[in-house]
């Protein structure tokens, strides 16, 4: 039986998916709990219209993410920290520091969890860091760490 999911159902699909389910499972579990509706002609028309809207929204989000990616890749965040001899920092530069620097210097707000920093930066100089702008779009951000005079 074809059904349209209203909410995420474990091992079946996500909200908005058109899936096949056993009729007993659908009638006895999904329909009474309002987790899904049967894929009738009317419900299919509504679902298709909804899918068009979602596709347009996703396209707009991807375009916006591409703009942010270009902004990030043309930027170099400069951070200043105390350093000792040999170019080693006292402490380290974290993803939170990078996110704050990006916001302060370029007015680009990125969540610190989207900055993919393998290990905190502990050396002076330029380091390239990956920033996840959208699930499948990443940007390379240059982080320049300078010593405090």
Helices and strands as residue ranges (DSSP letters): E 2-5, E 18-20, H 23-25, I 26-30, E 36-38, H 41-73, E 76-81, E 88-93, H 95-106, G 112-114, E 115-116, E 121-123, E 125-134, E 137-147
